[in-house]
Amino acid sequence: HKGFVPYGATFLMFMEYARNALRMSALMKQRAIQVFTHDSIGLGEDGPTHQPVEQIASLRLTPNMNTWRPCDSVESAVAWKFAIESVDAPTSLIFSRQNLKPQARDAQQLADIAKGGYVLLDSETPAEIILIATGSEVELAMQAAAELTAQGKAVRVVSIPCTEQFELQSAEYKESVLPSAVTKRVAIEAGIADYWYKYVGLNGKVIGMTTFGESAPADQLFEMFGFTVKNVVQTAANL
């Protein structure tokens, strides 16, 4: 009778148990909201049973499914507003286990969050390097950008909380965010790496996951797989 908006909530890894329901909600164009937490290897010692690697990419590849992975409370609020207003498609909201630092934004950046991808930080001169990130890795990108800037590099940080909405934007807008002239690009996400080559190109680099199953405290896992400021800076410098 449409009096309620259905939603579910669990660890991201356990979307596997709901895969059929998720796919059917997308196929049926239902306003269902899925809240998924513990979104990366940052879980710690739970190993392959709880650590999602390919799940975010799987959700993004599902037609008519909008998948948001916000980097802070502001992006989370925009994502929730989108989910409530999305009457003909389900939405998956992907949240981190880690504490996330709030990011500063001006009015235009706030408005652009709803477009799925936007420039969170720009250089004073035309950018020579673009760092692309989502969720908890946005803070990492911002820290790496600060270090690269101190080294004299012109760096832009792009947050893409929802690739589906970003892809719906005009060619002009997407070019303004990811100018084709800037080929030095690094994408950072603690999920399967392959998805991001569509944004960095064959000459770019992706700091992401290509395996799973390691068990260690979260900070050790992030370091093990290169989710550190040092590695991001070095990767960008080597482009």
C-alpha positions in Angstrom: 0.0 0.0 0.0 3.1 2.2 -0.2 2.9 3.5 3.3 6.4 2.4 4.2 9.9 2.6 2.5 11.4 -0.9 3.0 15.1 -1.0 4.1 17.6 -3.6 5.3 20.8 -3.3 7.2 23.8 -5.6 7.5 27.5 -6.0 6.8 28.4 -5.3 3.2 29.8 -8.8 2.9 26.3 -10.3 3.6 24.7 -8.7 0.6 25.6 -12.0 -1.0 22.8 -13.6 1.0 20.4 -11.0 -0.4 21.7 -10.9 -4.0 18.5 -12.2 -5.5 16.4 -9.7 -3.6 18.7 -6.9 -4.6 18.6 -7.8 -8.2 14.8 -8.2 -8.2 14.3 -4.8 -6.5 16.4 -3.2 -9.3 14.6 -5.1 -12.0 11.2 -4.2 -10.5 12.2 -0.6 -10.0 11.3 -0.7 -6.3 12.3 2.1 -3.8 14.1 -0.3 -1.4 17.0 1.0 0.6 19.9 -1.2 1.7 22.3 0.0 4.4 25.6 -1.8 4.3 28.3 -1.2 6.9 31.8 -2.6 7.4 32.7 -1.8 3.8 36.3 -2.9 3.4 39.3 -4.9 4.6 39.3 -2.3 7.5 37.2 -4.9 9.4 40.5 -6.3 10.8 41.0 -9.9 11.7 37.8 -11.4 10.3 39.5 -12.4 7.1 37.6 -13.5 3.9 34.4 -14.3 5.7 33.5 -10.7 6.5 35.9 -8.6 4.4 34.1 -7.4 1.2 36.3 -7.0 -1.9 34.2 -7.5 -5.0 30.8 -6.6 -3.5 30.8 -2.8 -4.2 31.7 -3.4 -7.8 28.9 -6.0 -8.1 26.4 -3.6 -6.8 27.6 -0.9 -9.2 27.3 -3.3 -12.1 23.7 -4.1 -11.3 21.4 -2.2 -13.7 19.1 0.3 -12.0 20.9 0.0 -8.7 22.3 3.3 -7.2 25.3 2.6 -5.0 26.6 5.4 -2.7 29.8 5.2 -0.7 30.0 8.5 1.1 33.2 9.9 2.6 31.7 11.8 5.6 28.4 12.8 7.2 27.6 15.4 4.6 27.9 13.0 1.7 25.9 10.5 3.8 23.0 13.0 4.2 23.0 13.6 0.5 23.0 9.9 -0.2 20.1 9.3 2.2 18.1 12.2 0.6 18.7 10.6 -2.8 17.6 7.2 -1.6 14.3 8.5 -0.2 13.5 10.5 -3.3 14.5 7.6 -5.7 11.0 6.2 -6.3 11.8 4.0 -9.3 15.1 2.4 -8.2 16.7 0.8 -5.1 19.7 2.4 -3.4 22.6 0.7 -1.6 24.3 2.9 1.0 27.8 1.7 1.8 29.3 2.9 5.1 32.7 2.6 6.7 33.6 1.0 10.0 36.3 3.6 10.5 35.7 7.1 11.8 35.7 9.5 8.9 37.0 13.1 9.1 34.4 15.8 7.9 35.6 17.5 4.7 35.3 21.3 4.1 33.1 22.3 1.1 31.7 25.5 -0.4 28.1 25.9 -1.6 28.9 24.7 -5.1 30.6 21.6 -3.9 27.7 20.8 -1.6 25.3 21.1 -4.6 27.6 19.0 -6.8 27.6 16.0 -4.4 24.2 15.0 -5.7 25.8 14.7 -9.2 27.6 11.6 -7.9 31.1 13.0 -8.4 32.7 16.4 -7.9 35.9 18.3 -7.3 36.5 18.2 -3.5 39.9 19.9 -3.7 41.5 21.8 -6.5 45.0 23.3 -7.1 45.6 27.0 -7.6 47.1 26.2 -11.1 45.7 23.7 -13.6 46.0 20.2 -12.1 48.7 17.9 -13.3 47.6 15.0 -11.1 44.1 13.8 -10.2 43.4 11.6 -7.2 40.0 9.9 -7.3 38.6 8.3 -4.2 35.4 7.2 -2.3 34.4 6.5 1.3 37.2 6.2 3.8 39.9 6.6 1.1 38.9 10.2 0.4 40.6 11.3 3.6 43.7 9.4 2.5 43.5 11.2 -0.9 43.3 14.6 0.8 46.3 13.8 3.0 48.3 12.6 0.0 47.3 15.8 -2.0 48.6 18.0 0.8 52.0 16.2 0.7 52.2 16.3 -3.1 51.2 20.0 -3.0 54.1 20.6 -0.6 56.4 19.0 -3.1 55.3 21.5 -5.8 52.7 19.3 -7.6 49.3 20.7 -8.8 46.8 18.2 -7.4 43.0 17.8 -7.7 41.0 15.5 -5.5 37.8 14.1 -6.9 35.2 12.3 -4.7 32.9 10.0 -6.6 30.4 8.7 -4.0 28.0 7.4 -6.6 29.3 6.4 -10.0 25.8 5.7 -11.4 24.8 9.4 -10.9 28.1 10.7 -12.1 27.7 8.7 -15.4 24.3 10.4 -15.9 25.8 13.9 -15.9 26.5 15.8 -19.1 29.7 15.2 -21.0 30.6 18.8 -20.2 30.3 18.3 -16.5 32.2 15.1 -16.5 35.0 16.8 -18.5 35.1 19.6 -16.0 35.6 17.1 -13.1 38.0 14.8 -14.9 39.5 16.8 -17.7 40.8 14.5 -20.5 44.0 16.5 -20.8 45.1 15.3 -17.3 46.2 11.7 -17.8 48.1 11.4 -14.5 45.4 9.8 -12.4 45.3 7.6 -9.3 42.1 6.0 -8.1 42.0 4.8 -4.4 39.4 2.4 -3.1 39.6 -0.5 -0.7 37.6 -2.7 -3.0 38.3 -4.5 -6.3 40.8 -2.5 -8.4 39.6 -3.3 -11.9 36.4 -1.1 -11.7 38.3 2.1 -11.6 40.3 1.8 -14.8 37.3 3.4 -16.7 38.2 6.6 -14.8 42.0 6.5 -14.8 42.7 4.9 -18.2 45.4 2.4 -19.0 48.1 5.0 -18.1 46.7 5.6 -14.7 47.1 3.7 -11.5 44.6 2.1 -9.1 45.3 1.4 -5.5 42.8 -1.2 -4.7 42.3 -4.9 -4.0 43.3 -7.8 -6.3 43.1 -10.5 -3.6 41.4 -11.4 -0.3 41.8 -13.5 2.7 44.5 -11.7 4.8 43.8 -11.5 8.5 45.3 -8.7 10.6 44.4 -5.5 12.5 42.8 -2.9 10.2 45.7 -0.5 10.2 48.1 -3.3 9.3 45.9 -4.4 6.5 45.6 -0.9 5.0 49.4 -0.7 5.1 49.8 -4.2 3.6 47.7 -3.3 0.6 49.1 0.2 0.0 46.4 2.4 1.5 48.9 4.8 3.0 49.8 8.4 2.3 53.3 7.3 1.4 52.2 4.8 -1.2 49.6 7.2 -2.8 52.3 9.9 -3.0 54.8 7.5 -4.5 52.3 6.1 -7.0 51.4 9.6 -8.2 55.0 10.7 -8.4 55.8 7.7 -10.6 53.2 8.4 -13.2 
